[in-house]
Amino acid sequence: MTEIKSSLPLYTKNPVTRFSPRAKEYAQYRPSYPPKAIEKIIEGLGHNSAIIGADIGAGTGISARLLADRGVQVLAIEPNQAMRQMATPHPQIEWREGTAEATHLATQSVDLVTAFQAFHWFNPEPTLREFCRILKPGGRVAIVWNHRYRQDQFTQEYSLIFKQASQYNSVIHQKRRRPITSLLESLDFQNQRHQMFTHRQALDLTGLIGRTHSASYIPTQGAEADAILTNVQELYHKWKDEQELVYIEYRTDVYLAEIKPR
């Protein structure tokens, strides 16, 4: 039976706690982001050490650490306690509980707002209002996604395995309808622009399995989970190199805009 694609937006599908059982895999096996993408995000905002950034939906801190490593003072906003607890401490990162729609940050208190691999889980209209509220005059928003680059043969075959999951369509259908248009068409932001970067993730078998299980729609037990695991293992042994590694290729989309004068 063909699954009916859900028309409900992802922010209605329990985004706050759905990753709780996967926090360890998320922290260990989710991909990073290319250095040039991070550099583009903070370019022109002044000296890095003077930038205050709010990383919204910060998860386990993958993106927050990339910003902090460049000297940015990061307020990492994450509603999921399990995800926050998996974060590696960093002297430039302060963790706070909050959501995209209600960050609890002070008005006009940050120079930069980022959302890495998270904006599709937010309710776009109240989220952008909140971004406008907390950004200083001239502040910037950056919305970022990693996508598996399916023109690469291994990455294409790996992506096909994800389609076996019964929940795949209900999540991916809505994710592909990304609410980025809400930013691109917003009257509160200007100089909307998009840039693309590429990078790859090297994984051994344990890493490839962990990367698979970090997706919220992949089952971790039962017949469906067993079938997916078998296919992942077979794919790994088909493609592993002399270093016992396989490589997922990614395209990283970065959307930037600045708040209009108020």
KEKE-3310 file (N, C-alpha, C; in steps of 0.2 Angstrom, whole numbers, plus 5000, padded with zeros to 4 digits):
npx = (5004:5003:5010:5001:5006:5009:5001:5002:5012:5029:5032:5021:5023:5028:5042:5050:5053:5056:5068:5074:5077:5088:5099:5112:5117:5115:5124:5136:5137:5131:5134:5146:5149:5154:5169:5170:5157:5154:5162:5157:5144:5147:5154:5158:5152:5159:5173:5176:5176:5168:5155:5139:5130:5115:5111:5099:5088:5099:5103:5114:5125:5133:5134:5135:5147:5156:5154:5158:5171:5177:5178:5165:5153:5141:5124:5116:5101:5090:5077:5076:5080:5088:5096:5103:5111:5120:5129:5146:5155:5159:5169:5164:5151:5135:5122:5104:5087:5074:5063:5062:5051:5050:5062:5066:5076:5084:5076:5083:5096:5106:5118:5118:5108:5106:5101:5103:5100:5087:5077:5065:5058:5052:5039:5036:5031:5029:5042:5050:5046:5051:5064:5066:5064:5074:5086:5099:5099:5103:5107:5110:5102:5104:5101:5103:5106:5111:5112:5110:5121:5115:5120:5132:5137:5138:5132:5119:5114:5115:5105:5094:5091:5085:5072:5065:5060:5045:5040:5046:5041:5031:5039:5050:5043:5037:5048:5055:5047:5052:5051:5058:5054:5047:5057:5063:5053:5050:5045:5052:5065:5080:5091:5091:5099:5107:5119:5129:5138:5150:5154:5161:5158:5167:5165:5166:5159:5152:5150:5142:5130:5126:5124:5113:5104:5102:5093:5076:5065:5069:5067:5072:5070:5063:5055:5056:5067:5077:5078:5083:5095:5102:5103:5111:5123:5127:5128:5139:5150:5151:5156:5166:5183:5201:5204:5194:5183:5168:5160:5150:5143:5139:5129:5129:5117:5116:5106:5105:5101:5098:5091:5079:5080:5073)
npy = (4994:5011:5024:5038:5054:5065:5081:5089:5101:5100:5106:5102:5090:5085:5091:5094:5084:5073:5069:5064:5050:5048:5056:5053:5047:5057:5067:5061:5056:5064:5075:5088:5105:5114:5123:5135:5139:5143:5154:5162:5165:5173:5183:5200:5205:5211:5211:5194:5191:5200:5197:5192:5178:5169:5153:5143:5130:5121:5109:5096:5104:5105:5115:5126:5125:5126:5140:5145:5141:5150:5161:5168:5173:5162:5159:5145:5139:5127:5116:5103:5093:5081:5082:5094:5089:5081:5089:5095:5104:5121:5135:5147:5145:5147:5138:5137:5134:5134:5139:5141:5149:5155:5161:5167:5176:5193:5208:5214:5209:5201:5199:5190:5177:5160:5145:5129:5115:5114:5123:5119:5112:5122:5134:5145:5159:5164:5162:5170:5182:5182:5181:5193:5201:5199:5202:5214:5230:5230:5217:5199:5185:5167:5153:5136:5121:5104:5093:5077:5073:5068:5065:5058:5042:5032:5040:5041:5028:5025:5035:5029:5019:5025:5027:5016:5017:5018:5030:5039:5046:5055:5063:5068:5073:5085:5091:5094:5104:5115:5129:5140:5150:5159:5167:5172:5179:5188:5204:5210:5208:5210:5210:5196:5181:5167:5154:5140:5126:5112:5097:5082:5067:5056:5039:5024:5007:5007:5021:5023:5016:5023:5036:5033:5029:5041:5049:5054:5047:5034:5018:5009:4996:4980:4972:4981:4989:4980:4976:4988:4990:4978:4981:4993:4988:4979:4989:4996:4986:4984:4996:5001:5008:5005:5010:5006:5014:5023:5036:5050:5062:5079:5093:5109:5121:5138:5151:5168:5184:5201:5211:5223:5241:5248)
npz = (5000:4996:5004:5011:5009:5022:5025:5035:5043:5049:5061:5069:5073:5085:5087:5098:5107:5099:5095:5106:5110:5101:5104:5107:5096:5087:5091:5090:5076:5066:5052:5051:5046:5031:5032:5025:5023:5036:5038:5029:5034:5046:5040:5038:5050:5059:5071:5076:5090:5095:5091:5095:5095:5092:5092:5085:5090:5093:5095:5098:5098:5087:5077:5085:5091:5080:5077:5089:5090:5082:5089:5091:5102:5108:5111:5114:5109:5114:5115:5119:5132:5132:5121:5124:5135:5129:5123:5121:5132:5130:5131:5125:5123:5129:5136:5134:5138:5126:5113:5095:5092:5104:5112:5123:5124:5126:5119:5104:5106:5100:5087:5077:5071:5070:5061:5060:5051:5056:5054:5047:5056:5063:5067:5054:5053:5067:5071:5063:5067:5080:5078:5072:5083:5093:5086:5084:5077:5060:5061:5057:5049:5047:5039:5037:5028:5027:5013:5007:4994:4979:4967:4968:4968:4979:4989:4983:4983:4997:5001:4995:5004:5015:5010:5013:5025:5034:5039:5031:5020:5026:5034:5025:5014:5019:5023:5011:5007:5012:5023:5019:5010:5018:5024:5012:5006:5016:5023:5033:5032:5022:5008:5005:5001:4994:4995:4990:4997:4997:5005:5013:5022:5032:5036:5047:5048:5060:5062:5051:5053:5065:5060:5051:5061:5067:5061:5063:5058:5056:5060:5075:5080:5077:5062:5051:5055:5056:5042:5036:5043:5038:5025:5025:5031:5020:5010:5015:5015:5002:4997:5005:5007:5007:5019:5027:5026:5021:5011:5013:5003:5004:5000:5005:5009:5011:5018:5019:5027:5031:5044:5042:5043:5057)
capx = (5000:5007:5009:4999:5010:5006:5000:5004:5019:5033:5031:5015:5025:5032:5049:5054:5056:5056:5075:5077:5081:5093:5103:5119:5119:5115:5130:5142:5137:5128:5139:5148:5147:5161:5172:5169:5150:5154:5165:5152:5139:5150:5158:5156:5148:5164:5177:5172:5175:5162:5149:5135:5126:5110:5110:5092:5088:5106:5104:5120:5130:5138:5135:5137:5155:5159:5154:5162:5179:5180:5177:5159:5149:5135:5119:5113:5094:5088:5071:5077:5085:5093:5101:5108:5115:5125:5133:5152:5156:5164:5169:5161:5144:5130:5116:5098:5081:5070:5061:5062:5046:5050:5069:5067:5082:5082:5075:5089:5102:5111:5120:5117:5103:5107:5097:5107:5097:5082:5071:5059:5054:5049:5033:5040:5029:5031:5049:5054:5045:5055:5071:5066:5064:5080:5091:5101:5099:5108:5108:5109:5100:5107:5097:5107:5104:5115:5108:5114:5122:5113:5124:5137:5134:5137:5127:5113:5112:5113:5099:5088:5089:5081:5066:5062:5057:5038:5039:5050:5037:5028:5044:5053:5038:5036:5055:5056:5043:5055:5048:5063:5051:5045:5062:5065:5048:5049:5046:5056:5072:5083:5097:5091:5103:5108:5125:5130:5145:5150:5159:5160:5158:5170:5162:5167:5153:5148:5147:5137:5124:5124:5122:5107:5099:5101:5087:5070:5060:5072:5066:5078:5069:5057:5057:5058:5073:5082:5080:5087:5102:5105:5105:5116:5129:5129:5131:5146:5155:5151:5159:5172:5189:5206:5204:5188:5178:5164:5160:5143:5144:5134:5128:5126:5114:5116:5102:5107:5097:5099:5085:5078:5080:5066)
capy = (5000:5017:5029:5045:5060:5070:5088:5093:5104:5097:5109:5099:5083:5084:5092:5096:5078:5067:5066:5062:5043:5048:5061:5051:5046:5064:5070:5057:5054:5069:5078:5095:5110:5116:5130:5141:5141:5146:5160:5167:5167:5178:5188:5207:5207:5214:5206:5188:5190:5205:5195:5188:5174:5164:5147:5141:5123:5120:5101:5094:5109:5104:5121:5131:5124:5129:5147:5147:5140:5156:5167:5170:5171:5159:5157:5140:5138:5120:5114:5096:5092:5075:5085:5098:5085:5077:5094:5095:5111:5125:5142:5152:5143:5146:5134:5139:5131:5139:5137:5146:5154:5159:5160:5170:5181:5200:5211:5217:5207:5197:5201:5184:5171:5154:5139:5123:5108:5114:5128:5115:5110:5128:5137:5150:5165:5167:5161:5175:5188:5181:5183:5201:5204:5198:5204:5221:5234:5227:5210:5194:5178:5162:5147:5131:5114:5099:5089:5072:5075:5061:5063:5054:5035:5029:5044:5040:5021:5026:5038:5025:5015:5029:5027:5010:5018:5019:5037:5043:5051:5059:5069:5071:5077:5092:5094:5097:5110:5120:5136:5146:5155:5164:5172:5175:5184:5193:5211:5212:5206:5213:5207:5189:5178:5160:5151:5133:5123:5105:5093:5075:5064:5049:5035:5017:5004:5009:5027:5023:5014:5028:5041:5031:5030:5048:5052:5053:5043:5028:5014:5006:4990:4977:4970:4986:4991:4974:4976:4994:4988:4974:4985:4998:4984:4977:4994:4998:4982:4985:5003:5003:5008:5002:5012:5004:5020:5026:5044:5053:5068:5084:5100:5114:5127:5144:5157:5174:5190:5206:5214:5230:5246:5249)
capz = (5000:4995:5010:5009:5011:5026:5023:5042:5044:5054:5068:5073:5074:5091:5086:5104:5110:5095:5094:5113:5110:5096:5105:5107:5089:5084:5094:5087:5069:5062:5049:5052:5040:5028:5035:5021:5025:5043:5037:5025:5039:5050:5036:5038:5056:5064:5074:5078:5097:5097:5088:5099:5090:5095:5087:5087:5088:5093:5095:5102:5098:5081:5073:5090:5092:5074:5078:5095:5088:5078:5093:5092:5109:5106:5115:5111:5111:5112:5120:5121:5137:5131:5116:5127:5139:5125:5120:5124:5135:5126:5135:5121:5122:5135:5134:5137:5136:5123:5106:5090:5093:5111:5114:5130:5124:5127:5113:5101:5110:5097:5081:5072:5072:5065:5062:5056:5050:5061:5052:5044:5062:5066:5064:5051:5055:5074:5072:5060:5072:5086:5076:5072:5090:5096:5082:5084:5070:5055:5063:5051:5050:5043:5039:5034:5028:5024:5009:5004:4986:4976:4961:4970:4968:4985:4993:4980:4985:5004:5002:4994:5010:5019:5008:5015:5032:5033:5041:5027:5016:5031:5036:5020:5010:5022:5024:5005:5006:5017:5024:5017:5007:5023:5024:5006:5005:5022:5022:5038:5030:5016:5005:5005:4996:4994:4993:4991:4998:4997:5009:5014:5029:5031:5041:5047:5049:5066:5061:5045:5056:5069:5055:5049:5067:5070:5058:5067:5055:5055:5066:5078:5082:5073:5056:5047:5057:5054:5035:5035:5045:5034:5019:5027:5031:5014:5006:5018:5013:4994:4995:5009:5004:5010:5026:5030:5027:5016:5011:5011:5000:5005:4998:5011:5007:5016:5016:5023:5026:5036:5046:5039:5048:5061)
cpx = (5004:5005:5006:5003:5006:5006:5002:5011:5023:5033:5026:5017:5030:5040:5053:5057:5057:5063:5078:5080:5087:5099:5111:5121:5119:5122:5136:5143:5134:5134:5140:5146:5154:5163:5170:5161:5150:5157:5161:5146:5141:5153:5154:5152:5153:5169:5174:5171:5169:5155:5145:5130:5121:5109:5104:5091:5095:5107:5109:5126:5135:5139:5137:5144:5158:5160:5159:5170:5182:5179:5171:5156:5143:5131:5115:5106:5092:5083:5072:5082:5090:5098:5106:5113:5121:5130:5140:5153:5161:5163:5165:5154:5140:5124:5110:5092:5077:5068:5062:5057:5046:5057:5070:5074:5079:5081:5082:5095:5107:5112:5119:5112:5105:5102:5100:5102:5091:5076:5065:5055:5051:5043:5036:5038:5031:5038:5052:5052:5049:5062:5072:5067:5070:5086:5092:5099:5104:5110:5107:5106:5103:5104:5101:5105:5110:5110:5113:5115:5121:5116:5130:5134:5133:5132:5120:5110:5111:5106:5093:5086:5084:5073:5062:5058:5049:5036:5042:5046:5034:5033:5047:5049:5038:5043:5057:5052:5046:5052:5053:5060:5048:5050:5063:5060:5046:5050:5050:5063:5074:5089:5097:5095:5105:5115:5126:5137:5145:5156:5157:5161:5161:5167:5164:5160:5149:5146:5142:5130:5122:5121:5115:5102:5098:5095:5080:5065:5063:5070:5072:5077:5063:5060:5060:5065:5079:5084:5084:5094:5105:5107:5111:5123:5131:5131:5138:5151:5156:5156:5165:5179:5195:5207:5198:5183:5174:5163:5153:5145:5138:5134:5125:5123:5113:5112:5104:5102:5099:5092:5085:5078:5073:5066)
cpy = (5006:5022:5036:5050:5064:5077:5092:5095:5100:5100:5106:5092:5082:5085:5093:5089:5072:5064:5064:5055:5043:5053:5059:5050:5052:5067:5067:5057:5059:5073:5085:5099:5113:5123:5136:5144:5145:5153:5165:5169:5173:5184:5195:5209:5210:5209:5200:5188:5195:5203:5190:5184:5169:5158:5143:5134:5120:5113:5099:5098:5109:5111:5126:5131:5127:5137:5149:5146:5146:5162:5170:5168:5168:5157:5152:5138:5131:5118:5107:5095:5086:5078:5089:5095:5082:5082:5094:5103:5115:5132:5147:5151:5143:5143:5136:5135:5136:5136:5142:5151:5158:5157:5162:5175:5188:5203:5215:5216:5203:5200:5196:5179:5166:5149:5134:5117:5108:5119:5125:5113:5116:5131:5144:5157:5168:5166:5167:5182:5188:5183:5190:5204:5204:5200:5212:5224:5231:5220:5205:5188:5173:5156:5142:5124:5110:5095:5083:5073:5068:5060:5059:5047:5032:5033:5042:5033:5022:5029:5034:5020:5018:5028:5021:5011:5020:5026:5041:5048:5057:5065:5072:5075:5084:5095:5097:5103:5115:5127:5141:5151:5161:5169:5175:5180:5189:5200:5214:5211:5209:5209:5199:5186:5170:5158:5143:5131:5116:5103:5086:5073:5057:5045:5027:5014:5006:5016:5028:5021:5019:5034:5039:5032:5036:5052:5050:5048:5036:5023:5010:4999:4987:4975:4975:4989:4986:4975:4982:4992:4983:4977:4990:4994:4982:4983:4996:4993:4982:4991:5004:5003:5004:5004:5010:5009:5020:5033:5046:5060:5073:5090:5104:5120:5132:5149:5162:5180:5195:5209:5221:5235:5247:5256)
cpz = (5000:5001:5008:5013:5016:5024:5030:5042:5049:5061:5072:5075:5079:5090:5092:5107:5105:5094:5101:5113:5105:5098:5105:5100:5085:5085:5090:5080:5064:5058:5051:5046:5038:5031:5031:5022:5031:5042:5033:5030:5043:5047:5037:5045:5061:5066:5077:5086:5099:5095:5094:5095:5094:5090:5090:5085:5088:5093:5100:5102:5092:5078:5078:5091:5086:5074:5083:5094:5085:5082:5095:5099:5107:5112:5111:5114:5109:5117:5122:5126:5135:5126:5120:5132:5135:5122:5124:5126:5131:5130:5132:5120:5129:5132:5137:5134:5132:5116:5101:5090:5099:5114:5121:5130:5124:5120:5111:5105:5107:5090:5075:5075:5067:5067:5057:5056:5055:5058:5050:5050:5066:5063:5061:5053:5062:5075:5069:5064:5078:5084:5075:5079:5093:5093:5084:5077:5066:5056:5057:5054:5045:5044:5035:5034:5025:5020:5007:4996:4982:4969:4962:4971:4974:4989:4990:4983:4993:5005:5000:5000:5014:5017:5010:5022:5030:5035:5036:5023:5021:5033:5030:5015:5012:5022:5017:5003:5011:5017:5023:5014:5011:5024:5018:5004:5011:5020:5028:5037:5023:5014:5006:4999:4998:4992:4995:4992:4998:5002:5010:5021:5028:5037:5041:5048:5055:5065:5056:5049:5061:5065:5053:5055:5069:5066:5062:5065:5054:5061:5069:5081:5078:5066:5051:5048:5055:5046:5033:5037:5041:5027:5020:5027:5024:5009:5008:5015:5005:4993:4999:5006:5008:5017:5030:5031:5020:5017:5009:5009:5002:5001:5004:5008:5013:5014:5021:5021:5032:5038:5044:5044:5051:5063)
residu = (MET:THR:GLU:ILE:LYS:SER:SER:LEU:PRO:LEU:TYR:THR:LYS:ASN:PRO:VAL:THR:ARG:PHE:SER:PRO:ARG:ALA:LYS:GLU:TYR:ALA:GLN:TYR:ARG:PRO:SER:TYR:PRO:PRO:LYS:ALA:ILE:GLU:LYS:ILE:ILE:GLU:GLY:LEU:GLY:HIS:ASN:SER:ALA:ILE:ILE:GLY:ALA:ASP:ILE:GLY:ALA:GLY:THR:GLY:ILE:SER:ALA:ARG:LEU:LEU:ALA:ASP:ARG:GLY:VAL:GLN:VAL:LEU:ALA:ILE:GLU:PRO:ASN:GLN:ALA:MET:ARG:GLN:MET:ALA:THR:PRO:HIS:PRO:GLN:ILE:GLU:TRP:ARG:GLU:GLY:THR:ALA:GLU:ALA:THR:HIS:LEU:ALA:THR:GLN:SER:VAL:ASP:LEU:VAL:THR:ALA:PHE:GLN:ALA:PHE:HIS:TRP:PHE:ASN:PRO:GLU:PRO:THR:LEU:ARG:GLU:PHE:CYS:ARG:ILE:LEU:LYS:PRO:GLY:GLY:ARG:VAL:ALA:ILE:VAL:TRP:ASN:HIS:ARG:TYR:ARG:GLN:ASP:GLN:PHE:THR:GLN:GLU:TYR:SER:LEU:ILE:PHE:LYS:GLN:ALA:SER:GLN:TYR:ASN:SER:VAL:ILE:HIS:GLN:LYS:ARG:ARG:ARG:PRO:ILE:THR:SER:LEU:LEU:GLU:SER:LEU:ASP:PHE:GLN:ASN:GLN:ARG:HIS:GLN:MET:PHE:THR:HIS:ARG:GLN:ALA:LEU:ASP:LEU:THR:GLY:LEU:ILE:GLY:ARG:THR:HIS:SER:ALA:SER:TYR:ILE:PRO:THR:GLN:GLY:ALA:GLU:ALA:ASP:ALA:ILE:LEU:THR:ASN:VAL:GLN:GLU:LEU:TYR:HIS:LYS:TRP:LYS:ASP:GLU:GLN:GLU:LEU:VAL:TYR:ILE:GLU:TYR:ARG:THR:ASP:VAL:TYR:LEU:ALA:GLU:ILE:LYS:PRO:ARG)
# end
